[in-house]
Amino acid sequence: MPGPACVVFDPSLTDYDFGPSHPMAPMRVDLTMRLARDLGVVADGTGPGLPTVPAPVAGDDLLSLVHTPAYLDAVRLAGKDPGRVDLEHGLGTEDNPTFAGMHEASAHVVGATVEAARRVWTGEVVHGANISGGLHHAMPDRASGFCVYNDVAVAIRWLLEQGARKVAYVDVDVHHGDGVERIFYDDPRVLTISLHETGQMLFPGTGFPAEHGGPGAEGSAVNVALPPGTSDPGWLRAFHAVVPPLVREFAPDVLVTQSGCDSHIEDPLAHLMLTVDAQRASYLALHDLAHEVCDGRWVVTGGGGYAVVDVVPRAWTHLLAVVGGEPLDPATPTPEDWREHVRLLLGRTAPPRMTDGRAPTYQDWVHGYDPGAWLDRAVHATREAVFPYHGLDFSY
């Protein structure tokens, strides 16, 4: 179901840069936008495609919807004194090294996500995306996991202040969306769902089924802790067993999603085994769910993803194509000009096609589950922990 949509982008969003040796290379955003433009997914100013709109910088009025004044001051100070170590606020660590202009670059990401949310909420667009966003680990008073300010949480709180009764947040990053969950843990108006590699094996070490919401908000936090090695069929089975029934029952006014693609088999920082094809399938499912439950109102962010050439540009170009209402055929070749740009820039051979050659399929949960399988036990534990709070049968 197509409708007006946009991507919020400014090349200076790549100023969010922890340095050349850091996994979260801003180049991944640049390569994505180049690929999306070369394929006609994003308009280049002369033809069709998803329009690009300016990305504002968030002021303290927005940032303080989530973050403490002391933390904002600490980030400003760190950005004026690169190399500064402030362990109390999580700054200057290996994960979150300080850099010049840290506050301004981080506030720019927040402003872009809030702008996407604003355009969706006012009806200017049905879908709004910010692929530089999705910084889901940031806490109100500290940086964590490559995330300085939590753009997603700020946008959700902004939506609530504008009159949204309920917001559903779905996080498909390989890491638990702990910051967003923690910020809204006691708020029954926000449903947070995170599908991630189990915290037994991966940062941040949280996100288990028993973490299901604070007093008065029980069932509002949903965690699917997947075993390492989970591939397309198992991941899609888990997704469809948990996400659609809960989002339908919750009936949000807006769907907000974090689209980290570090669940891919080639990602260097985690241990799931998805392909770009399954990731594309999840984007299509979330798009359809937004139209089914909240009149298409869908705010989309990026997130993790550290296979900078082989995965991120293809996954997020598929995401933007879905946002724009014109999904790409997986067999589409990547443009020769884009591959040549990668070769000249990095000396790398870029993927020749937009597919990993898989046709994603899965067995629906209604056919029963296998208690001998780690994946099925994980999914069952999540359903058992939260479905009753929503009046849903967790068995099948």
C-alpha positions in Angstrom: 0.0 0.0 0.0 2.0 3.0 -1.2 1.7 6.5 0.3 3.8 9.6 0.6 7.1 8.9 2.3 10.5 10.5 2.9 14.0 9.9 4.1 15.5 12.5 6.4 19.1 13.0 5.4 21.9 15.4 5.3 25.5 14.4 4.4 26.7 15.9 7.6 24.9 13.2 9.5 28.1 11.2 8.9 29.9 13.5 11.3 28.7 11.1 13.9 32.2 9.4 13.8 34.1 7.7 16.5 37.2 7.4 14.4 38.8 5.3 11.7 39.3 2.2 13.8 35.8 2.1 15.2 33.3 -0.5 13.9 30.5 2.0 13.5 31.9 3.6 10.4 29.8 6.5 9.0 30.8 5.3 5.6 28.0 2.7 5.9 25.4 5.5 5.7 27.2 7.2 2.8 27.4 3.9 0.8 23.7 3.2 1.5 22.6 6.5 0.2 24.8 6.2 -2.8 23.4 2.8 -3.6 19.9 3.9 -3.0 20.3 6.9 -5.3 22.0 4.8 -8.0 19.1 2.4 -8.0 16.5 5.1 -8.1 15.2 4.2 -4.7 16.0 7.7 -3.4 15.5 10.6 -5.7 18.6 12.2 -7.0 16.9 15.5 -7.8 16.2 14.6 -11.5 14.0 11.6 -11.3 11.5 9.6 -9.3 12.3 8.0 -5.9 11.9 8.6 -2.2 12.4 12.4 -1.5 15.1 13.5 0.8 14.1 16.2 3.4 16.5 18.3 5.6 17.6 17.0 8.9 17.4 19.5 11.8 19.6 19.5 14.8 17.8 18.8 18.0 17.8 21.4 20.7 17.9 20.9 24.5 14.1 21.0 24.6 14.0 17.8 22.6 17.1 16.1 24.1 15.8 16.7 27.6 12.7 14.7 26.9 15.0 11.8 27.7 18.4 12.9 28.8 19.5 14.6 32.0 20.9 18.1 32.0 24.2 16.8 33.6 24.6 14.3 30.8 24.0 16.9 28.1 26.7 19.1 29.7 29.1 16.1 29.9 28.6 15.4 26.1 29.2 19.0 25.2 32.3 19.1 27.3 33.6 15.9 25.8 33.1 17.3 22.3 35.2 20.3 23.2 38.0 18.2 24.6 38.4 15.1 22.4 40.0 12.2 24.2 38.4 13.2 27.5 37.4 10.2 29.7 34.2 10.5 31.7 33.4 7.0 32.9 30.4 8.2 35.0 28.7 9.2 31.7 30.1 6.3 29.6 32.3 8.7 27.5 35.8 8.1 26.5 35.6 4.3 26.5 36.6 1.9 23.8 32.9 1.7 22.7 32.2 5.4 23.0 35.4 7.4 22.4 34.9 11.1 22.5 35.3 13.2 19.3 35.2 16.9 18.3 31.6 18.1 18.0 30.2 15.0 19.7 27.2 16.9 21.0 26.3 18.5 17.7 26.7 15.4 15.7 24.6 13.3 18.1 21.9 16.0 18.4 21.7 16.0 14.6 20.8 12.3 14.6 18.1 12.9 17.1 16.8 15.9 15.1 16.6 13.7 12.0 14.6 11.0 13.7 12.2 13.5 15.4 11.7 15.1 12.0 10.7 11.7 10.5 8.3 11.3 13.4 6.9 14.8 13.0 6.2 14.4 9.3 4.4 11.0 10.0 2.4 12.4 12.9 1.3 15.5 11.1 0.3 13.4 8.0 2.7 15.0 5.7 4.0 11.5 5.0 2.8 8.0 5.8 6.4 6.7 6.3 9.4 8.6 7.5 13.0 7.2 7.7 16.3 8.2 9.2 18.9 5.4 8.5 21.5 7.2 10.6 19.3 6.8 13.6 18.5 3.8 15.8 20.9 4.6 18.6 19.0 2.3 21.0 21.5 1.7 23.7 21.9 5.3 25.0 20.6 5.8 28.5 19.2 9.0 30.0 22.5 9.7 31.8 25.2 7.8 29.9 26.4 6.7 26.5 26.4 2.9 25.8 27.2 0.6 22.9 28.2 3.3 20.3 25.1 5.4 21.2 25.4 8.9 22.7 21.8 10.2 22.5 18.8 7.9 22.2 17.1 9.3 19.1 14.5 6.6 19.0 13.4 7.2 22.6 13.3 11.0 22.1 11.1 10.6 19.0 8.7 8.2 20.9 8.4 10.6 23.8 7.8 13.5 21.4 5.0 11.5 19.8 3.4 10.9 23.2 3.6 14.6 24.0 1.9 15.4 20.7 -1.0 13.2 21.6 -0.2 9.7 20.5 -2.1 7.4 22.9 0.1 4.3 22.2 3.4 3.7 20.3 4.7 0.3 19.4 8.5 0.0 19.0 10.0 -3.1 17.2 13.7 -3.6 17.3 15.3 -6.2 15.0 18.9 -5.3 15.8 21.1 -8.3 16.8 21.7 -6.5 20.2 19.0 -6.0 22.8 17.3 -2.6 22.6 18.0 -2.0 26.2 18.0 1.8 26.3 14.6 2.3 24.7 13.2 -0.5 26.8 14.6 1.0 30.0 13.3 4.5 29.3 9.7 3.2 28.8 9.8 0.2 31.1 7.2 1.7 33.4 5.0 3.3 30.7 2.1 1.2 29.5 1.6 3.5 26.5 4.8 2.1 24.8 5.1 -1.5 23.7 8.8 -2.3 23.1 9.6 -5.6 21.3 13.2 -6.6 20.8 14.4 -9.7 18.8 18.1 -10.2 19.5 20.9 -12.7 20.1 20.6 -13.9 23.7 22.4 -11.8 26.3 24.1 -14.9 27.5 26.4 -14.5 24.5 26.2 -10.9 23.5 26.3 -7.2 24.6 24.5 -5.8 26.6 23.8 -9.0 28.4 20.1 -8.2 29.0 16.8 -8.8 27.2 15.4 -12.0 28.6 11.6 -12.9 28.7 11.3 -12.2 32.4 12.1 -8.5 31.7 8.6 -7.7 30.7 7.7 -4.3 32.1 7.5 -2.5 35.4 4.6 -2.1 37.9 1.5 -1.1 36.0 3.2 -1.8 32.7 3.5 -5.5 32.8 3.7 -7.0 29.4 4.8 -3.8 27.7 8.4 -4.9 27.4 8.9 -8.0 25.1 12.2 -9.8 24.6 13.0 -12.7 22.3 16.5 -13.9 23.2 17.6 -16.0 20.2 20.3 -18.6 20.2 23.5 -18.0 18.4 23.5 -19.5 14.9 19.8 -18.6 14.3 19.3 -18.4 10.5 16.5 -17.2 8.2 13.9 -19.8 8.9 14.2 -19.7 12.7 14.5 -15.9 12.9 11.4 -15.4 10.8 9.5 -18.1 12.7 10.3 -16.2 16.0 9.4 -12.8 14.5 6.0 -14.0 13.2 5.2 -15.9 16.4 5.6 -12.7 18.5 5.6 -9.4 16.7 2.3 -9.4 14.6 0.0 -10.8 17.3 1.2 -8.4 20.0 1.3 -5.3 17.8 -2.2 -6.1 16.5 -3.6 -6.5 20.0 -1.8 -3.4 21.3 -3.2 -1.3 18.4 -0.7 1.6 18.4 -1.2 5.0 16.8 2.3 4.8 15.4 4.8 2.0 14.7 8.5 2.9 15.3 11.1 0.4 14.2 14.9 0.0 14.6 16.4 -1.8 11.7 19.9 -2.9 12.7 21.2 -5.3 10.1 23.9 -6.8 12.3 21.9 -10.0 12.5 23.5 -10.9 9.1 25.8 -14.0 8.9 28.7 -11.8 7.7 28.5 -9.2 10.5 31.7 -9.3 12.6 30.2 -8.4 16.0 27.6 -11.1 16.5 26.6 -14.7 15.8 23.2 -14.8 14.1 23.1 -16.1 10.5 20.5 -14.1 8.6 20.7 -13.1 4.9 19.8 -9.9 3.3 16.8 -11.7 1.9 15.3 -12.5 5.4 16.0 -8.9 6.5 14.1 -7.6 3.5 11.2 -10.0 4.4 11.1 -8.4 7.9 10.9 -4.9 6.4 8.0 -6.0 4.2 6.2 -7.5 7.2 6.6 -4.4 9.3 5.4 -2.2 6.5 2.3 -4.3 6.1 1.7 -4.3 9.9 1.9 -0.5 10.0 -0.8 -0.3 7.4 -2.9 -3.0 9.1 -2.8 -1.5 12.6 -2.1 2.2 12.5 -3.1 3.6 9.1 0.4 3.2 7.8 2.1 5.5 10.3 5.6 4.1 10.3 8.8 5.8 11.6 11.9 3.9 10.5 15.5 4.1 11.8 18.7 2.3 11.0 20.8 0.9 13.9 23.7 -1.5 14.1 25.5 -3.1 11.1 29.2 -3.5 10.7 29.7 -5.4 7.5 30.1 -1.9 5.9 30.3 -3.0 2.2 28.8 -6.4 1.9 25.6 -6.0 4.0 24.6 -2.6 5.3 24.1 -0.7 2.0 22.1 -3.5 0.5 19.9 -4.2 3.6 19.1 -0.5 4.1 18.5 0.2 0.4 15.9 -2.6 0.5 14.5 -0.9 3.7 14.3 2.5 1.9 12.6 0.8 -1.1 10.0 -0.7 1.2 9.5 2.7 2.9 9.0 4.3 -0.5 6.4 1.7 -1.6 8.5 0.3 -4.4 10.3 -2.8 -3.0 13.3 -3.9 -5.1 13.4 -7.3 -6.8 16.1 -9.2 -4.8 17.7 -10.3 -8.0 18.4 -6.6 -9.0 22.1 -6.1 -9.9 24.0 -3.5 -7.9 25.0 -0.6 -10.2 28.4 -0.8 -11.8 29.1 2.8 -10.8 28.5 2.0 -7.2 30.7 -1.1 -7.3 33.4 0.9 -9.0 33.1 3.6 -6.3 33.6 0.9 -3.6 36.6 -0.5 -5.5 38.3 2.9 -5.8 37.6 4.0 -2.3 38.3 0.8 -0.4 39.9 -1.7 -2.8 37.0 -4.0 -2.2 34.8 -6.0 -4.5 31.2 -5.1 -3.7 28.3 -7.6 -4.0 27.0 -7.9 -7.5 23.4 -8.3 -6.6 20.9 -7.2 -4.0 20.3 -10.7 -2.9 22.2 -13.4 -1.0 20.4 -16.0 -3.1 18.0 -17.2 -0.5 14.2 -17.5 -0.6 13.2 -16.8 3.0 10.7 -19.3 4.4 9.6 -20.4 7.9 7.2 -22.8 9.7 4.4 -20.9 11.3 4.0 -21.2 15.1 0.4 -22.5 14.7 1.8 -25.8 13.7 3.2 -26.3 17.2 6.7 -26.0 18.7 9.5 -28.4 19.5 10.5 -28.2 23.2 13.8 -29.9 22.3 14.9 -26.9 20.1 16.6 -23.9 21.8 14.9 -21.5 19.4 11.4 -22.8 20.1 12.0 -22.8 23.8 13.1 -19.2 23.5 10.0 -18.2 21.6 7.7 -20.1 23.9 9.3 -18.5 27.0 8.6 -15.0 25.5 5.0 -15.8 24.6 4.4 -17.4 28.0 5.8 -14.4 29.8 3.9 -11.6 28.0 0.9 -12.9 25.9 -1.4 -13.4 29.0 -1.0 -9.7 29.8 -2.5 -8.9 26.4 -5.3 -11.5 26.6 -3.6 -13.7 24.0 -3.2 -17.5 24.1 0.5 -18.2 24.2 0.3 -21.9 23.3 -0.4 -21.8 19.6 
